[in-house]
Amino acid sequence: MQLEGFNIIHATPEQVFVALQSPDMLAKCVPGVKKLEVESEGVFKTTLEVSVGPVKGSFSGKVSVLDAVLNTSLTLKVEMRAPVGIASAIGKIILEPQDAATKVHWSGEPQLGGMIASVGARLIGGVAKAQADIFFTKLEQELTSKA
């Protein structure tokens, strides 16, 4: 299932690009983060508490930043495991300047396995969109509070 959307952030593409690769910023903004640390350049180890419908779990794994084009775009590769299943995705983020703001286009295709797939598959689209909206709202709040 392909998911996509966009959010407007009142910050420059440069500020958004840096924030999207900052472990401190990501830890503050990604919903459900319990731990996020740098494993190597562009690779973060993380633990997330995730809830999809009635299925809840603590997922551990990593997020890798791939194909970063300065202040323009980046690709994220997510690989997570939990007792309730596995989740992986490749997501693309494109930053488009808009006056004093940035339009952030995002897209991705999550792959689920295990109990989370069997129970939560039909809910994942709505959950992913809601989580993206929470993330980008928090990101904008963090960026504008520092301005």
Secondary structure, 3 states (H helix, E strand, C coil): CCEEEEEEECCCHHHHHHHCCCHHHHHHHCCCEEEEEEEECCEEEEEEEEEECCEEEEEEEEEEEEEEECCCEEEEEEEEEECCEEEEEEEEEEEEEECCEEEEEEEECCEEECHHHHHHHHHHHHHHHHHHHHHHHHHHHHHHHHC
